[in-house]
Amino acid sequence: MKNLTRLGVHTITTKPWDIDVAARNYAEKGVAAISVWREALEGRNIKSTGQMLRDTGLTITSYVRGGFFPAESAKDRQVAINHNLKMIDEAAELGAPLMVLVCGAVPRQPLNVSRTQIRDGIAAILPHAAACGLKLGIEPLHPMYADNRSAINTLKQANDMVEELASPHLGVVCDVYHLWWDPDLKRETIRCGNNGNLLAFHVCDWKTPTEDLLLDRGLMGEGCIDIKQIREWIESTGYNGFIEVEIFSKKYWAMDQTDFIDKIISAYLQHV
Ligand code: ZN
């Protein structure tokens, strides 16, 4: 019997599917959990969509993705904070326990300025997240995205920020695609795991060559990431949460998504 009780899939992974089609197919194939991207909720009643997901037997793991705090003007930073506050309400309506933060960056300002703005932005929204019973997860992004997607590029930076803000409603999200290259990864995964700050674990693979910096993620086993090793570090700390497949790929979005789910399941069983 295939053990898929910890397998989660992000709606963006099967982007061509509407969320109800995705949910039905995930559940039929035995996937246990779903992470919901905001785009997947467009034009839908959020509360009833959350109920629909639970009715199929799926666990909702997270709402993706808030963040993008840095901006050159105080006015624009406030716009970002307001947008995040709205997303926290949406996550609560959906019934997600976690909102993932892609923290943001502005190419025209120094990274350390963006980092300070990220910290201040998170501090500004934390009370509302806490009031809604929601956790926020800082997901460090690969440094190739440091110009405009995130100034938080290592797990150490995320861990430092989480410990500085010291809230039970804030933690980190580890995505192997962003972190696999980091020589400090073992130490930092163990650090967040032991502190109870590891909130989610995302998997896919890094292809050689990567043909598109955003939309050419590989299926697990297709690239150079030692996912089993990273999983072992994480689980040595007692982490037993879901393992979520998050793949942005023009190639896989172009194929039959039912066949793609089959590929995901066999890659998960073999390479994770
Ligand atoms: Zn991720």
Boltz pocket constraint, residues with backbone or C-beta under 6 A from the ligand:
constraints:
  - pocket:
      binder: B
      contacts: [[A, 139], [A, 174], [A, 175], [A, 202], [A, 246]]
      max_distance: 6.0
